[in-house]
């Protein structure tokens, strides 16, 4: 089992920055992919970014060039640096990880609100 605790959400003006963190704990040897999703009011949850164990990254087109995902394997933590935020980035952001069996786990979500 893997437990995920997210932090770093909040209210920011358009053009500002926020950094989300997600720390994993529990019984596991290592984690496979770690990533972020988001869900805006009235919309389906969408994938934002992913990072592999070795550091390879991929981003949704909507955040490419503005968001940066990174991880610290020693701390079992994944980060999402969000720059040049836009009102349309407003959503609940969820951390998600897969263990070595590829089972997927979810965090509780953290609210990000970008005011215009």
Secondary structure as UniProt FT lines:
FT   STRAND          2..7
FT   STRAND          10..13
FT   TURN            14..15
FT   STRAND          18..26
FT   STRAND          31..39
FT   TURN            41..42
FT   STRAND          46..51
FT   TURN            53..54
FT   STRAND          57..59
FT   TURN            61..66
FT   STRAND          67..72
FT   TURN            73..76
FT   STRAND          77..82
FT   HELIX           87..89
FT   STRAND          91..99
FT   TURN            100..101
FT   STRAND          104..106
FT   STRAND          110..115
//
